[in-house]
Amino acid sequence: MPDEDLFSLPETETVEDESGLCIPRARQILRAIERFRDASLVRLCRVPAEAGWETLVIDLRCHEVPEQNTAGIEFSERLAIRVFAEVDRLPDVRALRRAFSVVIHQNATLPGTPPSLCLYYETAASALRTWTPESFLRRIQYWLTGTARGTLHAADQPVESLFFSSRDELIVPWNFEELAKRGLGDQCLVVERSCERAGGGSTYALRVWPREHALHASGVSPILVELPSIKHANIRCDPPSLGELDDLFRSRGNDALLPLLQSAILKSVGAGGAQLSQDAPFTVILMTVPIARVDGGAAERHFRRAYLLEGGLLRLGLATGALNAVDGKVWPAPTGNFLANSTSAWREIVIGPGEVLTAIGPAAALFQSGLSDAGLAGVVVGAGSLGATMLDLWTRSGWGKWSTIDADHIRPHNLVRHPALSADIGMFKAEVAARHHQAVMQGAGKVQAIVADACDTENLAVAAALVAGELIIDASAALEYPRYASTQDHFGRHVSTFLTPSANASVLMIESRDRSVRLRTLEAQYYRVLINEPWGTDHLNTAQPRFWSGAGCRDISMIQPYSAIALHAASLTEQVRLAHLQDAAAVRIWIRDRETGAVAVQDVAASAERAFPMDDLTVFIDDGLYEKLTEMRNANLPNETGGVLLGYFDLRLGWLVVVDALPAPPDSRASRSGFERGVEGTMASVAEAARRTADIVRYVGEWHSHPPGHSAAPSVDDYLQGSELALGMAEEGLPALQLIVGREGELSIIKIEAR
């Protein structure tokens, strides 16, 4: 091939053989070339040592390159392999044939220099992990063959960008396209500098401002330009001037840049003109270019680029001929005089490119989080450490539309395990959560902050949120709200989430979708599992380290790391999202081994409950306990049997919730006609049940069965025994409960009080 058909190289010295090469990787590639049947060495070159590279010129043959291919790739191509001294840089491959086509998947190069082949999709650091000289030569063949066959850019691979990335960037609102389509009304767009990085490059933000406030803003209004669609091609460097940018588009059949600029300038200035003295110090052109895979095809990508120009919009309007200046004021030029008024000055305007990035919106957050379900209208009761962290995770994933209810405020000790910042100290937790959502999502959705007690449903905002909410998350870490919510028929479905005192376990209880199984009975069934399962021994152990967080007697906080809060919050946010898709109620517990990080999961089969109204007290018992009682009766037939009842009172709500029934102690006496409960181990069992449930579950009465053929109706002896129970419970001012299990699953409950 004649030298005039090839690019010349800047190297000044030819090397005779391997001994003249100083870079180890260059020697390795040379040896691979000598063994590679499709490669022939042309020459070796080097530059002064301070330049840091050596070059191997080869002819590389590709047997699978079709003749007369549209890309113009030849069977044998003259290539220069530039090898750098830095071990973390990949070699650069240049095509030396001057007629080598400009195709996609080429790197940025200076004008008049050989094109550079873009060989790898991954970063240099990733590619070098498996890089060898032999695979490198094969990679070059793959690039040439794929380009010749039109297969290098896969059909499902996104179309190419127009330009390489820039150090500067402009962040546009998440709903920018919607804003551009429907108009801004009494608002306007303003570009502001957000930050300047020490290593070079700045970030600008495109914000929506009320028009009256924009007059006092420190930024400028951008010029919005959308060009006609073009076909994707190789990525290029940004042109340095407005004129060269126009030339680039014209070379690709698009001559609309100048007319669109003029039109956008006229729209911004308006018929009333503007004072030239009020011109901004710089201008931002925000350009949108639809890119199609083929000529005339549908746009697959809308490429955006921002260009920063020195001088304001008015001066740009004068340069392009869109505006005329008269006595210090600019006016729209007559439409027919644009070209006559314009000069070549606009072509010389220097432009600084900026990459355009879109702020995160709900759809992008969902997509990037791997979610397809946008969630529901939910309420988080309790914006403390767990509730606020869960809400933050849902915010960042774009799942749900939230309100949060909390009457408490941020204090210094909260910062250890709460997303709040020091600037939030003194603010209400609900408002901090709402502000945090706004800071992350920048107007893409809103969290309604309700500063109130969630049990105060006389507060209209509280009542409205709890009724409208499809899912109410109780993260209050207290019993008041979940128990109160169980009394409200018109509230939405509830989930209770909390961490144990040690922060080694977390619990999720979710009501059935129809709320026939509510938190009240799920709480009781959870306690029963703790009492009976080995892992429940220290599950709610309250003997954990604590500290005084204030001067009040109630200002006591558990010592818990934020890492544990965040870990369980992450699991709970996912599990709540999955659980709400099911109709059934559920209880699930995660128990973490802090030493190994292993997590064990315990599921509790949720049962419906039965209510027995008795004057001012309603007794609740779930079907799971009813089945346990029936099984203990059947196992001891034909004799009677019995034991102790465990449960808890909530006198504010008028409840007695029966949690569990203990079997007959070993020293009990039973026959077909009677049962006398023994005492061996009973006190210890009752005390252990109280310890395992943080002193919530206690002794509430007795149960016994009737023999075959007998109903559950109480006998005279039963009433006498009940009187004795009542006298014992009267010392605490509480009624006694007697429960009888009869034939065919009959159940009767007697509440007896000493008068």
C-alpha positions, 0 to 999 in steps of 0.5 A: 500500500503506498505511503500516501494512502496511510496515516503517518506516525509521530514516532521518530525511531524505528526499532530493529527487534524485540531487544529495542522494546522497553515495555514488557507488554509490547514484547509480549504482543510482539511474540504473540504476533510472531505466532499468530498466523493472520498477522504480519509485523511491518515495523516497530517504533518508539518515541522518547522515553518520556512519551511513555509508549511503543508502537507495533505496526502490523497487517492483520488478515480477517478471513470472514470479512465479506467482499465489498461490505458496506463498512469498507473493511478490507481483508487485510488492514494496516494497524498500529498497536500503541502500547503504554508503559502504564500497566493499567491502560489497554493498548490503543489500536489505530487503523492507518488506512486513510480511507478507513470508514468512520463507523460506530464503536470508534474512540474519540480522536483528534482531527487528522489522526488515525481512527481508534478502534473501540474494542471493549465494552467493559472498563480497562480494569475489568478487561485486563483481568482476563487480557492476554496478547493472543486474545487481544489479537483475536479481539481486533479480528472480532471487531473488524469482522463484526463491523464488516458484517454489521453485527458488532452493534447487536440488534438489542443493544441501545443505539449509540450516543452522539458525543462522548461524556463530558466533565460538566453535567446538567441535571434536569427534573424527573418529569422534564418531558412532561413539563416541556409538553404541557407548558409551565404556565406561571412557572419557568425553568432556571439553570443554576450551578450546583457545585464545582468539583476540585478535579474539574467539571461542574454540575448544574441543575435545571429547576422549576421556579415561579416566574416572579421568583425567577427574576431574583434567581442566580441562574439563567433560563435555558434555550430549549431546542429539539432537532429532527431525528437522525440515524445513529452512528459513531460517537464523536467529540463535541465540536468546539464552536456553535458553527462546527456543531451546525456543520456536524448536523448538516453532514448528517442531513439535519440543517435545523439548528439555526432556525430552531435557535432563532425561534427559541430565542424569539419565544423567550424574549417575546414581542415586548423585547428586553433591555440589553443591560439585563442580559445574563452572563452566560447562556445554556442551550438544552438540545434534544436529538431523537436517534433512530437505528435506521434512516426513517425509523422510529426514534429509540433514544432522545439524546440530550446535550447541554451547551454553555455559552459565554454571553447571554441569550440576548447577545446570542439572538443578535448574533443569529439575527433573531433580534435587532438592537435599538437604543440599548433594547433588543426587539424581535427581528422580522421573520423574513429578515433572519438570514439577512440580519445574521452574521458569521459571528454566531458560528464562532461562539465557543460552546462548552458541552455538558452531559444531561442527566435526569433526576430520579423519578418514581418510574426510574426508581422502580426500574432501577430497584427491579420492581414493577409494582408501583405500590399503594397508598400507605401510612407509616405510624411511627417515624422513629428509627425503624419507621423512618429507615423503612420509609427511606428505603421505600422512597428510594425504590419508588414504591408506594405513596406515603403519609407518616404519623408521629408526634415526637421530635428529633433529639440528639441521641436519635442521630445514632440510629435514625436517617435524620441529620444534626440540622433536624434536631428539634424538628418533628420526626414526621416532618423530618421524614417528609423533608428527607423524601423531598431531598431524595426525590426532588418533587417526584412524589410527596410524603404527607407529614402528620404531627399527631398521636395516631390514636387521636382519631379526632384529629381529622388528618389522622382519621382521613389517613388511616381510613384512606390508607390501603396499608398501615404500617405500625412501626411505633414500637409500642402496644397502644396503636396496634391494639387500638387499630384492632378496634377500628372497623373502618381502618385499612389493612394493618401491618405491625413491624418491630425489633426485639430489645436486643435488635437481633430479631425482627417481627412482621404481623400482617392482618388478612385483607378483609381484616377478619384476622387483626393484630390483636389476635396475631399478637396473642398467637405470637406470644404463644409461639414464644412460650412454646418454642425453644428459640423463644427463650430470650427472644424478648429479653428486656435485660439489655443495656440501656441509657438515659437519653434525657432528664425524664424518668421515661427517657430511657433508650435501648443500646442498639446499633444502626447497622441492626436497624438498617439490616432488619429494615431492609428485610422488612421493607421487602417482606411488607411489599410481598406480604400485602400481595397475599390475602391471608394474615401472617406472622413471620420472625427473623432471628439473626446470629450476630456472630455469623450473620446467619438468619433463621426464619420462623413462620407462625400459622395465623388463625381467626379469633372468637369473641365472647362479650361479657358485660364490660369485658370481651374475651378473645380466643383464637382457633389455634388455641381452641384446637390445642384445647380440643386435642388435649381433651381428646388425648386424655379421654375418657378422663377429664383434664385441665390446666392453667390459662395464660393471657393478658388484660387490656382494661382500657380497651375492655379485653381479656385475650387468652394466649395459651393453655398449659397441660395438666401438671404431673401431680393432677388427679383426673377421672371420668367424673372430675379433675383436680389440677396439681401444682407441680411446676405450675408457678415456674411455667407461669413465671417463664411465660411472663419472662418470655413475653416481657411480662405481658402474658400472665395467669388469667384463669383455669380450663378443664374438659368434660367427659364424653357425652357431656356438653361444655355447660358448667356444673355446680362444682364448676361454679364453686371452683370459679368462686375460689378463682375469683377470690384469688384474682380479686387481690389484683382487682381482676376477674377470673376466667374459667374455660370448659371444653365439652363434647364435639368441640363445645366451648364455654367461658365463665367470667367470675368476679368477687363482689 
